[in-house]
Amino acid sequence: MFDKKGLKIYLIWPISFFLSFLFRYIGGKYSEPFLIHNWVLFSLVFGPALIVTIMIGLSKLMKSN
């Protein structure tokens, strides 16, 4: 009845709204400042991009051999 791509879109929206309201509730309940060290922020920002870059590079290296 539904194609798989459309089903994924309908599944992502409720999960996104649920997580948004959950984080809003937790933020309202525990409103003290949340301290993040610089190295944690740096790894959260650049870590996933570095992992994806390494995976793309390795996959291209494997295909060329």
MIZA-781174 format. One record per atom (N, C-alpha, C, CB): residue in one letter; atom name; y negated, x negated, z. Coordinates in pm, 1 decimal, padded with zeros to 6 digits, always signed. Glycine has a CB too. Example, Ala and Ser with C-alpha at 12.3 -4.5 7.8 and 13.67 -1.06 7.14 Angstrom:
<semis>
aa|at|py|px|pz
A|N|+00569.0|-01319.0|+00780.0
A|CA|+00450.0|-01230.0|+00780.0
A|C|+00330.0|-01320.0|+00780.0
A|CB|+00447.3|-01130.8|+00904.6
S|N|+00225.0|-01285.0|+00708.0
S|CA|+00106.0|-01367.0|+00714.0
S|C|-00003.0|-01290.0|+00787.0
S|CB|+00059.8|-01408.4|+00572.5
</semis>
This chain:
<semis>
aa|at|py|px|pz
M|N|+00118.4|-00081.5|+00000.0
M|CA|+00000.0|+00000.0|+00000.0
M|C|-00126.1|-00086.8|+00000.0
M|CB|+00000.9|+00093.3|+00119.8
F|N|-00132.2|-00188.0|+00086.8
F|CA|-00244.9|-00281.0|+00089.8
F|C|-00199.2|-00414.1|+00031.6
F|CB|-00299.7|-00299.3|+00235.1
D|N|-00289.1|-00479.2|-00041.0
D|CA|-00253.5|-00614.9|-00080.7
D|C|-00281.1|-00707.3|+00038.4
D|CB|-00333.8|-00660.4|-00208.6
K|N|-00221.0|-00823.9|+00038.6
K|CA|-00226.1|-00910.7|+00155.6
K|C|-00366.3|-00963.4|+00183.0
K|CB|-00131.1|-01026.4|+00137.9
K|N|-00446.2|-00985.8|+00080.4
K|CA|-00581.8|-01035.6|+00100.8
K|C|-00667.3|-00931.4|+00171.7
K|CB|-00645.5|-01074.4|-00033.1
G|N|-00657.9|-00806.6|+00131.3
G|CA|-00732.2|-00699.9|+00196.4
G|C|-00688.2|-00679.5|+00339.5
G|CB|-00717.0|-00571.6|+00119.8
L|N|-00559.6|-00695.6|+00364.8
L|CA|-00506.8|-00679.6|+00499.8
L|C|-00559.7|-00788.7|+00592.7
L|CB|-00353.9|-00681.8|+00497.5
K|N|-00573.2|-00910.6|+00541.5
K|CA|-00628.4|-01019.1|+00622.4
K|C|-00772.3|-00990.4|+00661.4
K|CB|-00620.2|-01151.6|+00547.1
I|N|-00850.0|-00934.6|+00569.5
I|CA|-00990.1|-00902.8|+00599.0
I|C|-00998.3|-00795.5|+00706.4
I|CB|-01063.7|-00856.4|+00471.7
Y|N|-00914.1|-00693.4|+00697.7
Y|CA|-00915.3|-00587.4|+00798.1
Y|C|-00864.5|-00636.4|+00932.9
Y|CB|-00831.5|-00470.1|+00751.2
L|N|-00787.0|-00742.7|+00935.4
L|CA|-00736.7|-00797.3|+01060.7
L|C|-00838.1|-00891.2|+01125.1
L|CB|-00605.3|-00870.3|+01037.2
I|N|-00917.3|-00960.8|+01046.8
I|CA|-01013.3|-01057.6|+01100.1
I|C|-01128.5|-00987.7|+01171.5
I|CB|-01067.4|-01146.2|+00987.7
W|N|-01178.5|-00875.8|+01118.6
W|CA|-01293.8|-00807.1|+01178.6
W|C|-01269.9|-00764.0|+01322.6
W|CB|-01329.7|-00686.2|+01096.4
P|N|-01160.8|-00694.7|+01356.3
P|CA|-01141.5|-00654.9|+01496.2
P|C|-01124.5|-00774.0|+01590.0
P|CB|-01021.0|-00564.6|+01507.6
I|N|-01057.4|-00877.6|+01543.1
I|CA|-01040.4|-00996.5|+01626.7
I|C|-01174.9|-01062.2|+01652.4
I|CB|-00943.8|-01096.5|+01560.6
S|N|-01258.8|-01069.6|+01551.3
S|CA|-01391.0|-01128.6|+01564.8
S|C|-01477.5|-01049.9|+01663.2
S|CB|-01459.3|-01135.6|+01429.0
F|N|-01477.6|-00917.5|+01651.5
F|CA|-01555.6|-00835.0|+01743.7
F|C|-01503.0|-00845.9|+01886.5
F|CB|-01553.8|-00689.2|+01698.6
F|N|-01371.2|-00848.4|+01902.5
F|CA|-01312.9|-00861.1|+02035.9
F|C|-01352.4|-00992.9|+02101.1
F|CB|-01160.8|-00849.8|+02028.7
L|N|-01343.4|-01102.6|+02026.3
L|CA|-01382.2|-01231.8|+02082.0
L|C|-01530.6|-01237.4|+02114.7
L|CB|-01346.7|-01342.9|+01985.5
S|N|-01612.4|-01175.4|+02030.1
S|CA|-01756.0|-01173.0|+02054.5
S|C|-01789.0|-01099.0|+02183.5
S|CB|-01828.4|-01108.4|+01937.0
F|N|-01731.2|-00981.4|+02202.4
F|CA|-01757.8|-00905.9|+02324.5
F|C|-01697.4|-00973.0|+02447.8
F|CB|-01703.5|-00764.6|+02310.9
L|N|-01583.4|-01039.4|+02431.6
L|CA|-01522.5|-01111.6|+02543.0
L|C|-01612.4|-01226.3|+02588.7
L|CB|-01384.1|-01165.1|+02503.0
F|N|-01664.0|-01304.8|+02493.7
F|CA|-01753.2|-01414.1|+02529.3
F|C|-01883.2|-01363.4|+02589.2
F|CB|-01782.1|-01499.5|+02408.1
R|N|-01931.1|-01249.7|+02541.0
R|CA|-02054.0|-01192.7|+02596.4
R|C|-02031.0|-01147.3|+02740.1
R|CB|-02103.1|-01074.5|+02510.0
Y|N|-01916.6|-01087.5|+02767.1
Y|CA|-01884.2|-01044.5|+02902.3
Y|C|-01870.6|-01163.9|+02997.1
Y|CB|-01755.1|-00962.6|+02901.9
I|N|-01800.1|-01266.0|+02951.8
I|CA|-01781.8|-01385.6|+03034.9
I|C|-01916.0|-01454.1|+03059.2
I|CB|-01682.6|-01484.0|+02968.2
G|N|-02001.0|-01459.4|+02956.7
G|CA|-02133.1|-01519.6|+02972.1
G|C|-02222.1|-01441.7|+03067.1
G|CB|-02200.3|-01530.8|+02838.3
G|N|-02209.0|-01310.1|+03067.9
G|CA|-02287.8|-01229.6|+03160.7
G|C|-02237.0|-01238.2|+03302.8
G|CB|-02288.7|-01086.6|+03116.7
K|N|-02106.5|-01250.8|+03318.7
K|CA|-02048.4|-01256.1|+03452.5
K|C|-02070.4|-01392.3|+03518.0
K|CB|-01899.3|-01224.8|+03446.2
Y|N|-02052.6|-01498.8|+03442.0
Y|CA|-02071.3|-01635.1|+03493.5
Y|C|-02193.5|-01694.9|+03425.0
Y|CB|-01943.5|-01724.2|+03469.3
S|N|-02311.1|-01667.4|+03478.1
S|CA|-02433.8|-01706.4|+03408.3
S|C|-02490.0|-01841.5|+03452.5
S|CB|-02538.1|-01600.9|+03428.6
E|N|-02417.3|-01917.2|+03535.2
E|CA|-02467.0|-02049.9|+03570.9
E|C|-02463.0|-02140.9|+03448.8
E|CB|-02383.9|-02110.6|+03686.7
P|N|-02547.3|-02242.7|+03446.9
P|CA|-02553.3|-02329.9|+03327.9
P|C|-02419.5|-02399.0|+03300.9
P|CB|-02663.1|-02435.8|+03345.2
F|N|-02389.2|-02408.6|+03175.7
F|CA|-02265.4|-02473.6|+03130.6
F|C|-02302.3|-02608.4|+03071.8
F|CB|-02188.1|-02385.5|+03025.6
L|N|-02264.5|-02715.4|+03138.5
L|CA|-02301.6|-02849.9|+03094.8
L|C|-02193.3|-02908.1|+03004.3
L|CB|-02325.2|-02942.0|+03216.3
I|N|-02236.1|-02960.1|+02891.2
I|CA|-02145.1|-03025.5|+02797.0
I|C|-02195.8|-03167.9|+02776.8
I|CB|-02136.6|-02947.0|+02659.5
H|N|-02107.5|-03263.1|+02792.9
H|CA|-02145.1|-03402.8|+02771.3
H|C|-02163.5|-03429.8|+02622.5
H|CB|-02038.8|-03497.9|+02830.5
N|N|-02239.6|-03532.0|+02590.7
N|CA|-02269.8|-03562.2|+02450.0
N|C|-02145.0|-03595.2|+02369.5
N|CB|-02367.4|-03678.0|+02441.4
W|N|-02051.0|-03668.3|+02427.8
W|CA|-01932.2|-03706.9|+02351.5
W|C|-01843.1|-03586.4|+02323.0
W|CB|-01852.8|-03813.8|+02427.1
V|N|-01842.0|-03486.3|+02412.0
V|CA|-01764.8|-03364.7|+02386.5
V|C|-01828.1|-03286.7|+02271.6
V|CB|-01756.6|-03276.6|+02514.2
L|N|-01960.3|-03275.0|+02274.0
L|CA|-02030.2|-03206.3|+02166.2
L|C|-02009.8|-03278.4|+02033.1
L|CB|-02179.5|-03195.3|+02198.1
F|N|-02017.1|-03409.1|+02035.0
F|CA|-01996.1|-03489.0|+01913.7
F|C|-01855.9|-03467.2|+01857.3
F|CB|-02018.4|-03638.4|+01943.2
S|N|-01755.9|-03466.2|+01944.6
S|CA|-01618.4|-03447.2|+01896.4
S|C|-01594.9|-03304.1|+01848.1
S|CB|-01518.2|-03481.7|+02007.0
L|N|-01659.5|-03205.3|+01910.5
L|CA|-01643.4|-03067.5|+01864.8
L|C|-01708.7|-03044.3|+01729.3
L|CB|-01701.5|-02971.8|+01966.7
V|N|-01817.8|-03114.7|+01702.1
V|CA|-01888.2|-03096.5|+01575.1
V|C|-01820.4|-03174.3|+01463.2
V|CB|-02034.3|-03140.1|+01588.2
F|N|-01792.2|-03302.3|+01486.4
F|CA|-01742.9|-03387.9|+01379.0
F|C|-01591.1|-03404.4|+01376.0
F|CB|-01805.8|-03521.8|+01390.7
G|N|-01521.3|-03365.1|+01479.5
G|CA|-01376.0|-03379.3|+01484.1
G|C|-01302.6|-03302.3|+01376.2
G|CB|-01326.4|-03335.7|+01616.4
P|N|-01327.2|-03171.0|+01364.1
P|CA|-01255.2|-03095.4|+01259.8
P|C|-01285.8|-03144.5|+01118.2
P|CB|-01289.9|-02947.8|+01269.9
A|N|-01410.4|-03182.1|+01092.1
A|CA|-01445.1|-03232.6|+00958.9
A|C|-01372.2|-03363.4|+00930.1
A|CB|-01597.3|-03252.9|+00946.6
L|N|-01360.5|-03447.7|+01030.0
L|CA|-01289.3|-03574.2|+01012.2
L|C|-01141.0|-03550.7|+00985.6
L|CB|-01306.9|-03663.2|+01135.6
I|N|-01081.4|-03456.8|+01056.8
I|CA|-00939.4|-03426.9|+01036.9
I|C|-00915.3|-03370.0|+00896.6
I|CB|-00889.6|-03327.4|+01144.4
V|N|-01001.6|-03279.4|+00852.8
V|CA|-00986.4|-03222.0|+00718.7
V|C|-01004.6|-03328.6|+00612.0
V|CB|-01087.0|-03108.0|+00696.8
T|N|-01100.9|-03418.0|+00630.6
T|CA|-01122.8|-03526.1|+00534.1
T|C|-01001.1|-03617.6|+00525.8
T|CB|-01247.4|-03607.4|+00572.0
I|N|-00942.5|-03649.6|+00638.8
I|CA|-00823.1|-03734.1|+00639.6
I|C|-00707.4|-03663.6|+00569.0
I|CB|-00783.4|-03770.8|+00784.2
M|N|-00690.9|-03533.2|+00594.2
M|CA|-00581.7|-03459.0|+00530.1
M|C|-00600.4|-03451.4|+00378.9
M|CB|-00572.2|-03317.7|+00588.3
I|N|-00723.0|-03428.6|+00332.4
I|CA|-00748.5|-03423.3|+00188.3
I|C|-00723.6|-03559.2|+00124.9
I|CB|-00892.5|-03377.1|+00160.1
G|N|-00769.2|-03664.1|+00190.9
G|CA|-00747.6|-03799.0|+00138.5
G|C|-00600.2|-03833.6|+00130.8
G|CB|-00819.4|-03900.8|+00224.4
L|N|-00524.1|-03799.2|+00234.4
L|CA|-00380.5|-03828.7|+00232.8
L|C|-00306.8|-03746.6|+00127.4
L|CB|-00320.0|-03802.3|+00370.2
S|N|-00346.5|-03621.1|+00107.9
S|CA|-00278.2|-03540.5|+00007.4
S|C|-00306.1|-03592.9|-00133.3
S|CB|-00321.0|-03394.0|+00018.6
K|N|-00428.5|-03638.8|-00158.9
K|CA|-00458.6|-03695.7|-00290.2
K|C|-00387.2|-03828.0|-00310.0
K|CB|-00609.0|-03714.6|-00307.3
L|N|-00373.0|-03904.2|-00203.0
L|CA|-00301.8|-04031.7|-00210.7
L|C|-00154.7|-04008.4|-00241.6
L|CB|-00316.9|-04110.4|-00079.3
M|N|-00096.1|-03905.1|-00180.4
M|CA|+00045.7|-03875.3|-00203.7
M|C|+00069.0|-03824.6|-00345.0
M|CB|+00095.9|-03772.2|-00102.7
K|N|-00025.1|-03746.0|-00399.3
K|CA|-00008.2|-03692.8|-00534.2
K|C|-00023.4|-03802.2|-00640.2
K|CB|-00109.2|-03581.0|-00559.7
S|N|-00104.1|-03903.0|-00612.4
S|CA|-00125.2|-04007.5|-00712.3
S|C|-00005.1|-04101.0|-00723.8
S|CB|-00249.6|-04087.5|-00678.2
N|N|+00081.0|-04105.3|-00624.7
N|CA|+00198.5|-04195.4|-00631.5
N|C|+00310.3|-04133.9|-00704.9
N|CB|+00245.8|-04234.1|-00494.9
</semis>
